Amino acid sequence: MKVGIVSGSMAENSRSRGLATVLKQKLEAKSVQVEWIDLRDVPMEFCDGRKGSYGEAVDSALARLDDCSGILFAYGVYCYSIPASLKNFVDIGFPSMKKPFGQIIAAGGANSFLAHEHFSQILKNEVHAPVYPGVVYADYPQYPGGELQNEKLEERIDKYVDGFLDFTRKLSV
């Protein structure tokens, strides 16, 4: 099985990218191939509705997602929603995202926990992508960045990874 991980943050010291790295390590420990896509490395124009290419980097990233059984999106919360970079990537490449997906979120505080519903709505409505129920949400006190030191958060990530893989396998049959 191959799972795509899309890191949607543009921040240099992104906490969501740190959590995505933990996901990557846990998936690889289970012998799952990981297709890592860091949107900082994917220059892209703003979506304008065109049918053609948005450039070689975007085309390559989307082709890599096409080969995945599922996608895990890692992102921070901005104004109670997803980052503009991630929304733009989805607007351009939504046909490549018609597959099971999950979400891992790093936010500054506890009040943004429903931001994942906005993202779920986009892919559920646009391409009928099956969303894995639940989300890993870590606010700053749970994960200030760097090494993962919160045992409860690590347990949640472990359960999430196992559940997501099972969900994706069942839908890939």
Buried (B, 14 or more C-beta within 10 A) or exposed (E): BBBBBBBBBBEEEBBBBBBBBBBBEBBEEEEBEBBBBBBBEBEBEEBEEEEEEBEEEBBEBBEBBBEBBBBBBBBBBBEEBBBEBBBBBBBBBBEBBBBBBBBBBBBEEEEBBEBBBEBBEBBBEBBEBBBBEBBBBBBEEBBEBEEBEBEEBBEBBEEBBEBBBEBBEEEEE
